[in-house]
Amino acid sequence: MVACQPSATTSFEPTQSSCRESPLRELSMKSCWLKLLVLLPLAWWLACCGMSAVSPTFDLSLPTASAADQPVADSGSIDFEKQIKPIFAKHCVDCHKADKNESGYRLDLGGLAIKGGDRGAAIVPGKSDESLLFQALVGKGDVTAMPYEKSRLPAADIELIKNWIDGGAKVPASDSASTVVKSDHWSFQPIRRPLIKGQGSGVRGQQNPIDVFVRARLEREKLAPSPEADRSTLIRRLNLDLLGVLPSPDEVREFVSDPEPDAYERLVDRLLASPAYGERHGRHWLDIARYADSNGFTIDSARQVWKYREWVINAINADRPFDQFTVEQLAGDLLPNATTEQLVATGFHRNTLVNEEGGTDQEQFRVEAVVDRVSTTGAAWLGLTIGCAQCHSHKYDPISQRDFYKVFAVFNQCDEPSVLVPSAEQLAAQKRLDAEVAEAEKPLKELDTELLKGLPEWERSVASQSEGGWTILDPAVWKTDKGATLTKIEDSRLLVDFSTPANDVYTITFDPPDDIPITAIRLEALNHPSLPMMGPGRADGNFVLSEFEVFVSPDSQPSTLNAQLITKAIADHSQEGYPVSDTIDGKPTTGWAINVKPNSGEMLNVPREAVFFPKEPIVAKPGTKLIVKMHQLHSVPNYLVGCFRISVSGASADVLSVPASIKKIVATPADKRSKQQIEQLQTAFKNTDPRRKPLTDKLDGLKKQLDALNKSIPTTLVFKPKAEPRPTHIMIRGDFLRKGAAVEPGVPDVLPAIQVSKDLDAKKRATSARLDFAKWLCSPDNPLTARVTVNRAWQAFFGTGLVPTENDFGTQGDPPTHPELLDWLASELMADWSLKRLHRQVVTSATYRQASHVRPELRERDPANKLLARQARLRLEAELVRDVCLSASGLLTRHLGGPGVNPPQPEGIYIVTQQKKPWAESNGPDRFRRGMYTYFWRSSPYPMLPTFDAPDANGTCTRRNRSNTPLQALTLANDRSFHEFAVGLADRIMSFGPLPPTPTPSVADSDDARLWQAVELCYSRVPTDLELRKLREFLNAQRTAFATDPKDKDPAKSAWVAVARVLLNLDEFITRE
């Protein structure tokens, strides 16, 4: 019943005979029975020449010839037709012919015998010892002796074949190696538009060709169609089928009372124009695309690919022609001047699983992803179980293993990057900031050019300076604001322990030297073995120091802190966008960090230092305390300094302004300096000029804005053509380590050939093959894509397709119940490939508008509704169960597209997963988004979705299961989200006033009026008298029960919530009639 699994009528289990490994079964081709019949007498005569029985053996020597063996002809005079072909006919072609080419190898035609099969060429003309065929006949090398489990060929026959190969293996020119695979199976025949005979009249005399074909079949079966459903049912059915949400009571009343003859058609057109249409039918396609928000397997990391989901919704809303829809998803990156949207579309085949477990072979799982792409493409567009030919030729359909790898080669030439997908607003902001950055760089470049003229003189000045002594201060007292533990270790260093808070402020008190005026304070960030990556920061070596403050506390007034104004800060290294000057700007959101650029040659996990200069030297009297405060308030946790030390100096600013690392570079001969050292030296010199700081501050600020903007832009997974094509080989028995014959991109031989660009070289042909293939899928010659697509559309509106096995149009699938209708719809679709027009054609038919009631004669003669004498009654899909509850409650957020959301879910979902998943519960409008936007972890899906049969997204699903379990009712009754929906529905019911218009005086402005409107809201119909009475009795009983509950603060509302829970839990509510 489900396309996520093999059809119940199809067996994919290989038989023992078909899967045995043998060299001849690993080779390929077809048969010529007429020649075989003509040559039977000669074959019998030749066979008689070597009738001595030979027992099966694996001895590498040739069998001993019997006395009766005839002399072997000279190799130059051997005639293939008269001498070799009869041997093959007698011993080999039973397994190696057109309809049973084991291992893709055929011996019924000479050209095919030489061409070989799955393991490549079987015959090397002139070299019998290197020929797989000869090795198999004598049991030599790494191949199994042939014939398999039968007597060996007579020695004379083997010797004759050996001499024929050594003589050049000549075959008649007419014995071609080319083959044409044909099949009489219905789905491989061209689509022919059938004539519409007779009159199929829809409601009000309108003619819809769909009804012509359906009514003709019903007449042959002597069955009558069902009457049209009532209008309340029709508008609810259309809303659920086209939009996936409930119609409002006002919409129901308007349609029911509309007297115009085109009221139904106008309703259909309005719904098809709704943005919710793309969401409803986009969800169908996302099942096929195996969409999920995580990588799968046990680690199951998050991935960002929601832009592809958004693309699908927008494409369906825009009615993008299905042929274009196909090409953009399979090969959008190969289109001329491909747009970002076309790149996003290629996310279809990036939805494959990714295995991140340690020790995995990445090539193995890359190959598995390509295999999945082949199988998914076969199911989605061709309706074939092409994946069954991965290890051996298909057991039932005319699809060889070579065919499988021809399609594999199409998808084997892809790189798999991610790209930024900015919105129009983000693009505009990027453009503006890029321009501002460029403008800010101009004066800085001009100043730098001028400054660098003085670099040599500055170097000489630095070289002549003394070191300027530093005095290490020993911490006397220390504390932290948020609980980090500081421990003093050797050399007066302070070490932060591993149980640090997310951010903190360190306050350290020192006894400064009283014999020198302090002109500078140095902070050394140091390594330590206990720190992550050895430090010096706790974020894998990095930290962000937000503010660095210095205070002096006089001995006479120990509680008084005199802040010292720091006017300058320098460092031996600053991360781009996080200069050390940010530590003295008074802003807690900025700071100094020390990360390095990838591939810059710089190291992260090394000691770094910063020097801070007070406006005036600090003169410490005896008893004076020096206090340093280090604020680390970065928004990301753990960006804390892990080990540090404080020193002071009284040397001049000129001496101290040059970091030790720069002095080391100055001391290095100019011709020995690296490019990195030259850049560091120039930057240090340029920063000595005070004119530069306001310019760099402005530029750094703009770059920070640009960096923040770029980080906010979503990414998505896409395809990109591979620069150097990969060779593709048949994989022996599907094993990626055992390469067989090389294959080129193509399609199964049973289908019309693909048109490739002849004027391209081999490299460009391999690259363009995916685009050629995508275009071929929707070419007029392909008999499958249009049939499969219209069948899936029919399935969406009737529960089952015209071909019930929607994923198997092969010989083991069901034939179409209405073949002419299928082909008429397919030809209609191919006219413009418009899915909206197709959907409109279906839903405006009288066949679609029938009632779903099962009459006794239909239950007896057509229980599965294959003859379409009625509509189908269907349980809503998982996401729609949530959506209709949201629309009934009035809580539904109708925003289109966007990233996944996290509605409330039960505790403990991730206990059994290998890695705990983040689930920050959504609030506000995101909490009430449609089910299709719920974040989907493959290893642990949102529980409500699998409860209502949502697929697991581990493989393509072309049709969902529909089950009926107690857990579904319990979810509707007790799940936290559904309780919130019931509260929303209760609020909505309590806000109802008199009925418009009042149906009877007795229900005006009363509980009955509210109950009446509640039923109308939830079920799109008016309640019966019995339903109204039962609901009233239940409401009153709940009021009594809650009124006596001392814990209930609002018993009136609680009673209505109980009524709402009943309404949402009835079978009718989650059923499409």
N, C-alpha and C positions, 0 to 999 in steps of 0.2 A: 504494500500500500504506500510505502514511503520511498521517495527517491533517494533519501539519505542512505538507503540500504539497497542491496540487489533485489530485483523483482522476485516475488515469491515463486514465479514460474521459471526463473532462470537459475541454472547452476553454473557457478564459476569455478567449481572444483576441477582441477585437471585430472584426467584419467592417468592410470599408470603408463599406458602406452604412449600418450602424447607428451609426457614430461620427462621420459627417460633421456638421459644425456647420451648423445651419440654424435660422432662427427658428421654422419650423413644427415642426421636430423638437425644439424646445425648449419645447413647449407640451403639454397632455395630455387623453385620454379614449377612449370606445368606439363600438359600431356597432349599427344597426337595419336588418338586411338585408331584412326583409319590406317596409318602406316603400320601400327602394331599388328592389326588384323591381317594385313597383307603379308607381313613378315613372320607370322606364327609358324608356318611349316619350316622355314629356315631356322628359326629359333629352336624348334624341337630337334632339328638335325644337329645343330651345334651343341645343344645340351647333351645329346646322346654321346658326343665325343668325350665327355668328361663325367660319366655317371658314377664313378667310384665315390662311395660315401666318405666324407671327411668329418671326423668328430670335431666339435668346437674346441679350439685351443687358443692360447695366447702366446704360443711360441713365435718368436720373431722371424723364424725361417719360413720359406715358402713350403707349402705342402708337397710331399713327394709325388711325382707324376707316376701314374700307373702305366703299365705296358700298353694299355689300350689308348692312351692319349695320342692325339694326332700331332704331327709336326706343326710348330708355330710359324706363321707367315712372317716374311721380312717386314720390318717396321714401315718401310716406305710404301709397301703395297697393301697395307691394311685398309679395308673399306669400312668406315664407321657404320653405314646403313646395313651392310650385309654381315659384318662380323662382331662389332662392338654393341650396337644397339640391341640385338637379340639377347645378349648376356644381361644387359640392364633390364630388359623386359622380363626375363625369367626370374631374376634374383632380387631386383631393386625397386622397380616402379610401383610395387604394391604400397610402399611407404613414401615414395618420392615421385609423386605425379601431381597433376593439376589440383585435384580435390583433396590431396593428403600429402602436402609437401613438408614432411618432417624436417625440422631445423631450417625451414625455408629453402630446401634444396630439392631440385628436380632433376631426374635422369631420363625423362621421356623425350627430351630434345637435346641435341648435341650442344647447341649454343648455351643452353641453361646449365648443362653439366659442367661446362668449362667456367661459366660465370660464377658458380658457387652459390652459397647461401649465407646463413647467419654468421659464419666464421670467415667469410671472405671466399676468395677463389679456391676451388677444390682441386683444380688441375693447373699445374705449371707446365705448359707445353715444352717438351724437351727435357724435363726433369721429373721423372716419376718419383724419385726418392723424396722430393720436396712437395709432392702433391698429396693433399689430405685424402683424396679418394684412394690412392694406392696404399697409403699408410693404414687406412681403415680396413682395406681388404686383407692386409697381411698382419694386422694387429700390431703395428709399429708406432713408436712415438707415444704421445700423450693422448691418443684417441682410442676409442673402444673398437674392438674387432667387429667387422660387419660381414654378413648380415647379422643383426642382433638376435641372439638366442636361436640361431639356425645354423645349419651346416655351412662350413666354409666353401667358397667357390672352388671348383676343380683347379688344379695347378695350371693346366693349359689355358683356362680362361683368364686367370690372373696374369700369366705370362703374356697373353695376347694384349690385355689392357695395358700392361707395363710397356710393351713395345709400341703400342699405339701412342701412348703419352710421350715416350722418348722420341718418337718419330714426328712430333709436332702436334699431336692430338687434332688432326684435321677433321673437320665436319663439313657437310654440304653447306653452301652459301644460303640455301633456302631454309636451313634448320636454325632459325633465328633465335637469339637470346631475348628478344622483346616479347612481352606478354600483355594480353588484355584481359583483365578480370571482369567477368560479367556476372550478373545475378538477376534472377527473375523476381526477387523479393520485392514487394510492393513499394517499400520506402525508397528504394534505389532507382525507381523509374522517374522519368521527368514529370514535373507538375504540368498537368493539362487542365485548363479551365473548362469545367463541364458546362453544358448548356442548361439553362433553367427552364424546366418544362412545367407546364400547367400553371396554376395560380396558387400561391401560398399567401393567403390574406391574413394580415395581422389585424389587430384591433382597429376599429373604425375604418376598415377597408384598405388600410395601408399595406403595401406589399414589401416584405422583407425576404430576400432570397434565402436566408437561413431557414425561415419557416417553410419554404417550398420543399427543401430537402428533408426536413424533419417530418413534416406532415406526410410526405410521400412514403417514408418508411413506416410511419404509424398506420397508414392506410393498408400497406402490404401486410402488416401484422394484425390488422383489424382491431386497432386500438384507437380510442379518441383522446385528443389532448385534454389537459385539465383547463378549467376556466381561468380567466385572469384573476390574479390576487386582488384584494381590495386595496384602495389607494393608501390607506394607512400602512399596510404591509409593504407596498411598493416603495414608498418614500423611505421607510426604514431600511429596506433591502438595498436600495440604491445608495443611501448614505454610508451604510456599512461596507458595501462592495467597492465604492468609488473613493470614499474619504476615510472610512474607518472610525467615524464618530457618529453620535446620535443627531438626528434632526431636532431642532427646537420645537416646542409645542406650537409656536406661531407658524413655523414653516409647515408643519403637518396640517394645521387648520387651513392655511392658505392653499395648499395643494389639493386637499380633499374637497374644498369648496370651489376650486377653479373650474368654470364651465367650458373654458376654451378647448377646442379639439387638440391643440398642440401643447397642452399643459405638461404632459409627460416629457415630451421632447425638450421643452424649455427647461424643465427641471434637470434633465440629463446634461444639457449644455452648461447650465450654471454650476453643476457639481464638477464637471470636467475642467472648468476654468478655475476651480478652487486650488489654492496652494497645497491643501491637505491631500489632494489627489496624488501629487508626487511622493508624499510620505507613505501613503497607503500602498501604492504599487512599487515604490522604491524598496519597501520592505521585502516584497516578493523577490526582487532581483538581488538584494543583499543576502538572502538565503543561498542563492546560486553562487554568489561571489564569496561565500563562507566568511562574511565580514565579522570581525571581532576586534576588541581594543587591546589584545595582548598577544604574545608570541606563541603561547601554547607549551606543551610538554610540562614537566614538573616545575621548572623555575618560573615560566610563564610571566616574563617581564611585561611591563606596559609598553604599548607602542602608540604612536600618534598617526592615525590614518583617517580621522573623522572627516577630513576634507574630501575624501573619496565618497563617503556617504552623502555629504552635502552635494557633491557633483551629480550623483545619481538622482537625487530628489529634484535638483534644478533641471537636469536633462529631461526627465519624464514630464515635469511641468511644462517645459518648453516644447514638448512633443518632438524632441530631436529624432529624426528618422532613424529607424532601427539599424540600417546599414551604417550610418554615420556613428551611431551609438556603439556599434560593434567595433568599427575601425579605431575609434578613439580609445577604447578600453584595451584593445590588444596591441595597438601600434601607434598610439597618439604621439609618442616621442619621435616617430619616423616621418611624420607629416612635415611638408615644407613649412619652415618658420613656425614650428609648433609653439602654441601659446601655453601659458602656465596652466590653464584649464585643461588643455589636451594632455599635458603631462600628468596632472592630477588624475585624469581618467584611467591611466595605466595602473593605478592602484588596484584594479580588479585582480590582477595576478600577483600582487604583492601581499595578498591576504593569506598566503601560505604560512604554515607553521615554521617557527625558527627554534632550533634546539640549542640552548645555551649551556647545557650540562658540561661539566669538566670531562675531558678525555674523549669527547666526541670527534669523529672525523668530519670536518666541515664540508669536504667534497661529497661525502655520502649524503648529507642532509641537503646540500645544494641539488644533487641529483634527485633526491626524493621530492624536493619542491618542484622541479621541472616535471617529474612524473605526475604530480598532482595537477599541474597546469594542463598537461595533455588530457588527463582523465576528465578534469572539470570542463575544458573546452569541448571535449567529445559529448559530454552530457548536456551542456548548456546550449550549444548551437546545433549539434548533429543528432542528439538523442541516441547516441550509440555508447555501448559499454566498451569503448576503445581501450580502457585500462586493462581489460582482460588479456590483451595481447602484449603485455610488458615482458612476460617470461617465455611465452611461446605463442604461436599463432592462435587466433581466437578459435575456440572449440566449435562455435556454431555459426558465426558471421564471417563473411569473406574479408576479414581483416588479418593480415599477416603480422608477424612480429616486426618485419621490416617496415610495414606501414606505420606501426606504433612509433618506431624510432625516426621515421621521416617527419612525423609531427613533432616528436621530441626535438629534432634538430631545429625546428622553427623557433622554439622557445629556449634553445640552448645558447643563444647569442646575446644575452642580456646582462648588463650590469644593474645593480640594485641600490641606487643612492636614495637619499631623501632631499627634498627641496623646500625652500621657504615659500609660503603661499600668503603674501600680504593682501590685506583688503585694499580697496581704493583709498580709504582714509590713511592707511599705513603707508601706502606708496607715496601719497602726497606729502606726508610728514617726512618720509625718507628723503625725498627730493629736496624739500625745504632745508632739512638739516645738513644734507650733503653740500648744498650751496653755501650755507652759513659756515660750515667747517672750512670749505675752500676759501671763503672770504677772510676768515680769521687766520688762516695760515699765511696769507700774503705778507702782512706787516712783520710777522714773526720770521719768515724766510729772509726778508730784506734786512732785518736787524741782525740775524745770525750771520749773514754774509759779511756784514760790516764788522761784527765782533770777531769773527775767526781770523781776521788780519792780525789781531793782537795775541793769537794763541802762542806763537813761539816765545814771545817775551814773558808771558804768564808762566810757561813751562819752566823757563830759567829761574823765575822768582820762586816757584814752588820747590824746585830742586835745591835752592839755597836755604830754604826754611828748615828750622829744627823741628823735631817731632812734636813739641808742645806736650809736656808731661800730663798724664791723667792719673788722678787719685781715685782708686776704687773705694766706694763707700760701703760700709758694713751695715746691713739693715738692723735697726734697733727694735722697731715695732712694725707689724704689718697686719692688715685686715682686708676683707673683701665684703662687698655689699650683698652678694647673692649666694655666698656659701662655698665658693671655691677655696680649696685648702692650699696655702702656700707653705713650703718647707724650705728652710735655709740649708743649703748644702755647701760643699767646699768652695773656696774662692769667692765667698760672699754672694753666691748666686741664689736666686729663689726659683724653686721648682713647683709647678702646678700639678696636682695629682689628677688621676684619670677620671674621677667622679665630678667633673666640672659642670656648672650650670650652662645654659645656652649662651648667656653673655654675663658680663660682670664688670665691676670697677675695683681695681687694686689700689690700695692706699698704703704707702710705705714711708716710714719715718726714719731719718738718718741724723747722726751727729756729724755735721760738716766740719772740715778743717777750718780753724780760725786764723790761720796764718796767711791765707791767700784770698783775694777777691775772686769769686766764682764768675767766670765769663761764659762758661758753657757747661751743659749737663749732657752726658752721653748715655744712651740706652743701647745695650748690647742684647740682641735676641740670639740665644745660644742653643746649640743642639744638646740632646740628652737621650740616652738609650730608651728611657721609659716613654718617650713621646711618640705619637703616631708618625711613622716614617722618619724618626729621629728628630722631628721638629724642624725649625724652632717654634713653629705655630702648631696648634692642636688640630687644625683642619688639614691633615695630611701634609703638614709642614708650613701651611700658610696661616695668617692671622689678619685681622683688621683692627688697627689701633685708631679708635674714633677721635679721642682727644688726649693730649698730654699736658697736664697742669703742674705747676710748681708753686709751693707756698713756703713762707718762712714764719715760724712761730717763735717770738722772742721769749727768752727765759723768764723775764719778769711778768709776761702775760701768756702762759702756755695755752690758754684756750683761744687766743687770737691767731687767726690765720691771715697773713698778708699775702695776697696773690701777687705773683711776679709775672709781669707782662713778657711773654715770649714773642719776639718779633721775627725770628727766622728759624727755619728747621731745614737741615740737609740730611741726606741718607746715601749710603753707598749703593742702594738699589731701591727702586719703587716700581710696583706693578703699574702697567698702563691703566690710567683712569683712577689710580689710588696713590697720588703723590704724597710725600711726607708732609708737605705744607698743609694738607687737609687736617692734620692733627692739631693745628693751632688756629683753625678758622671759626671755632665756636659752634660748629654744626655737628650734632651727634650722628647725622645720617651719612657723613663722609668719613674718610679715614685713610691711613697708610697700610698698604698690603705689599706682599713681596713675591707674588706668583710670577712666573716667567712665561714668555711666549713659547709655544711648541716649536721645536727645531731651531731655536735661537742660539743654542750652544750654552746658554746660561743654566745654572743649577738652582733648584728650589730649596733643597734641604741642606742649606749651608748657613753659617752664622751671618747675621746682618746687623748693621748699626745705624743709629740716627743721632744727630747732635742738635741740641736745642739751645738757642742763644737768647738770654734775657736782654731787655732793653737797657738795663743798667746792671753793672756787676753786683753780685750778691755778696755783701760783707757780713760774715757770721761772727758774732761775738760769742765768748764762752757761754755755753748753755743753750745757744740758739738751736732750734730744730729745723731741718730741711725736710719738707713733705712733698712727695711726688704722687700724683694721681694719674692712673692709666685707665681711661674709659674705653671699654670694648663692647660696643652696643650694636654690632652688625645684625641685620635682620635674619641672617642664616645662622643656625646654632653652631657652637664650637669654634668660631673664629677668634680664638684667644691666644695670647702669647703664652708659651708653655714653659720657657726657662729664660731668665734674663738677669742682667746686672746693671747697676747704675754707677757711673763715674763722673767726676767733676774736674775742671781744669781752669787755670787762671791765665792761660796763654792768650795771645791776641787773636781776634776774630779771623784775621787773615791767615794765620797759621792753622787754626782749628777748622776753618771752613772747607779745607781740603781733606776729604776722607783718606784714610790710610790706603784704601784700594787704589785711589787715583794717584797717590804719591808713588805707589809701586809701579804703576804704568809709566809715570814720568821717568822713573829710574830705569825703565827698559829702553834699550836703543830703539830709535824710530823704525829702523828696518826690520826689527824683530817683533813689532807689535802686530797683534791680530786685528782683523777688521772690527771685531767686537770691542777690543780695547781702544781703538781709535775713536769709535763712536762714543764710548764712555768718557773718554778724555775731553772730547769736544763738548759734550753735554755738560760736564762739570764746569768747564770754563765759561760756557755761555750763561749758565745759571748764576755766575758771580755778578752779572750786571742786573741792577734792580729794575731796569726798564723792561726786562723780559718777563717778570712774574705776572703782571696783569695780563699780558698777552697769552702766556701759557695757561693762566687760570681760566681765561675766557675759552680758549681752545679745549682744555680738558673738560670744562663744563658741557660744551657742545658735544664732545665725543661721548661723554657719559649719557647724555640724552639719547644720542644715536644708538649707543650700545643697549640701553634699556629698551628702546623701541625695537631693535632687532631681536632681542630676547623675547619680546612679547608676540612676535610674528609666529604663527603656527607653522609646523612642518608637516610633510606627508611623504609617504613611501611611493616611489615611482620606478619606472623602467628607463633605462638608457641603453642605446646600442653599444655593444662591446667593441672596443677599438680593434682588437685582434680576434677574428672568429675562432671559436673552439671547434675542433674536429668532433664529429659525432659518430659513434660506432654502435652497432647492435650490442646489447649487453647480454652475454650468454646467460640464459635462465634468469635474466633480470639483475644479475650481479654486476654492480658498477666497477668492480675490479677485474672483470673478465671481458675484455673488449673483443668483439667479433668484427664483422665486415663494416667498412665505413659506409655511411649513408649521407645523402644530401637532403635538405629540407623539401618536403612535399606533402602529399595527402594520400589517403588510402587509394589503392589502384582501382577499387570498385566504383569510385566516384570520379566525376569529370576532372581532367587534369587541371592543375593550377597554371595560370598564366604568369610567367616570370619575365623580367626584363632581360632580353637577350643581349643588349649592348653593354651590360655591366660586367666587370671582371669578377672573378670568383669571390674576392673579399667583399665587394659591394653587393653581390648577389646574396651572400650569406646574411649580410646586414639587412637587406631589403626584404628578405624572405618572410619576415613576420608581417610586414605591411601587405605583401602580395597575398599571404594566407588570409589575413583579415578581410581583404576585399573579396577573395574567392568565396569566403563563407556566405556572403550575401549576393553572390553573382547569380544571374538568371539560370545558369546551368546546374547549380547546386540544388538537388531535389530535397534536401533535408532541412535547412535552416528555417525557411518560411513555414514548413509544416510543423516543425517542433515549436516555433514561436507562437503560432496561432493555437496550437494544441494547449500550450501552457496558459494562454489567455483564456481559452474556454474553461480550463480547469479552475481558474481564479473565480469564475462566475457560476460554475456548476459543481465544484468539488472534485470532479473527475474529468479528464480530458476526453476528446473524441477517440484518442488512443489512450486507453487506461494506463498502460505502462509508459508514462510520459518520458522516462529516462532510457527507454529501450525500444527503439524503432527497428531493432534487428529481428532475426528469425525467431528468437525465443520470446519476444514481446507480443502483446496482444495486437491483432489487426484493428484498424479503425472501425468504429461502429457505424460511421457515416462517411465513407471514403470520398464521395463526391463533394460533400459539404466541406471536408477538410481541405481538399484541393481548391475548391472555390474560394475559401477564406485565405488560403496561402497565396493564390494568384492576386486576390484583392490587396493583400498586404504588400506584395512585391511591386504594386503599382506606384506606391509612394513611401512605403515602409513606415506609415503613421500608425503608432499604437493607439493613440487617442481615437482615430477614425475607426480602427478595428473594435475598440472597446465600445464605442458608440453603436456600431453596427450590431454588436451582440446584445447590449442591454436594451436596445429599442425593439428587439424582436419579440414576437408573441411567445416564442418558446421560453425566453428569459422571464417574461411577465406572468407565466403560469403560477398557480397556487402550488404549494409544496405538499398539500394533503395527499396521503397515500391511499388511493382507492383500493378496495379489496382485489379487483382484477389485476391491478398493477403490482400489488404485493405478491400475488401468485405468479404472474407471468414475467415481471420485470423488477424484481426487488432491488437491483442495483441501479435502476433508472438509466440503463444504457440506451433505451429507445427514446428517452427525453419526453415522455408523456406528462411530466410534472417538473416542478423545480425541486431543488435539493434543500434539505434543512441541515444547516451546518453550525457546529460550535465555533465560536470566534477563536482566532489565533491568540497566542499568549499576549502579545503586545496590545491587541485590540481589547482584550478583557480589561486591561488597565485603562485604555483610552476611553472606553464607554463609561467606566466608573468616573473618570475625571470629567467627561463632558456632562454627565448627569449631575455631578456635584457642583458644577460651576467653577471648579478650581483649575480647569485645563489652561495651561500656558500654550498659546498658539504660535509662539516664535518658531520660525523655520530655520533648520540647520544648527550648526554650532557643535561644540565638543560634548562628550558624554557627561551624564549627570549621575548623582548617587542618591537615589531615594532611600528612605528608611528600609533597613533589612534586619532580620533577627541577629542576635549575638552569636558568636562562635562559628561563623561561616568559614573562616580561614584557619581554624584549628588543624585541619587535616591537610592543608596545603604545605608544600615544601617551603615556600616563602610567604610570609604574611603580606596581604595586599592592603594598600591604603584605601580607606573608604570614608572620606570626610563627608559626612551626611550633608546633602544639599539643603539649602534653605531658600526662602523667597520663591520667586517664579520658577527657578530651576527644579525645585522639589516636585513640581506638578507638570513636568514635561511629558510628552508622549513616550510610550514604552520603547520605541525604536531608538531613543536617545539614552536609554539606561546603559551605563558603562558595562561592557561584557568581558569578564575574565573567563578565558576558556577553561581553566582548571577549576574554577569555582563561580559559576554564573549566578547572577541575581536569582535567588531561589524561586521566585514566583514564575520565572520564564520557563525553566524546564518542567515545572509542575504542570504547566499548560502546553507542554510538547514543543517548546522552542528547540531548534536544532543546536548541537553543541559547537558548530562552526569549525570542526576539525576537518570537514570535507564538504563538498558541494551538496546541497539539498534542493531538489527540484519539486518536492512535495512533502508537506509535513504530516506527521501522524495526527490523529484526533482521538484522544482517549477520554474516558469518563471515570474519574477516580474519586474516592472520598477526600483525598488530600486537596483536591481542587475546591470542594465546598468548604473545607476547613480554612483554606487560605482566604477565600472571599469573606468568611465570617470573622476571622481572628487576626489576620495579618495587620500589622500596624498601619501600613499605607491604606488598606481598604477601610480600616476604622476611621482614618482621617477623611476618606472620601464620604463615608456615611455621615460624619459630622457636618461636612460641607453640604451634603444633600439635605440634611435636617435643617440647617440654617436657611437653605433655599426654600424648603417647603414652608417653614414658619413665616417666611416673608410673603408668601402668596396671599393675595386678596381675593375678592369675588371672582368667579369664573367669567371669562369674556367670550361669549355671553353666558349668563347663568343657565345651565341646562334645566334645572328644576328649582323652584323656590326653596325646597328643603335643604339644598346643599349650598346655598348662597352664604358667603362670609361665615363659614363654619369649619369644623374639623373635616366634614365630608368634602367641602370645597377644596381644602388643601390635599386631602387624600386623592380626590379626583385628579387634580393637577399633577400630583406626584406620579400616579400611574401613567398619565398622559406623557409626562416627561421621560419616564424610564422605558416605556414600552411603545410609545408613539400611537397609542389607541386609548379609547375611553374605557373605564372599568365597567364590569358587569355589576349588577346589584349585589350578587353574592360576594364578589371580591370586595366591594365597598363595605359591606356589613362585616366581613371577616377582619378587614383592616381596622375598622372602627373598634371592634371588640378587642383586638390585640392592643391598640393604642390605649384604650381605657385600662386594660389590665396592667400595662406597663406603667401608666401614671400611678396607679394604686401601689404597685410594687416599689417604685422609686420614691414615692411620697413617704413611705415608712422607713426609708434607708437614711439614717442620720448622717452618713458620710456624703450623700449626694447633695451638692449645693444648688443644683438646678434640675429638679425632677421633671419639670415640664419639657425641657430640652432633651433630657436623657430618654424620655419616652419616644420623642420623635426620632432620635438617633436609632433606637431599637427598630422602629418602623423602617427607617432608611436601610438598615442592615438587612432586613427581610427582603426589601425590594431589590437590592443589589445581589442577593444570593439566590434568587429564583432562576431556574433553568432558562426561562424565556428571556431573561435579561442578557445573557451571554450567548444567545442563539440567533443566528440569522435565518429567518423563515424563508 
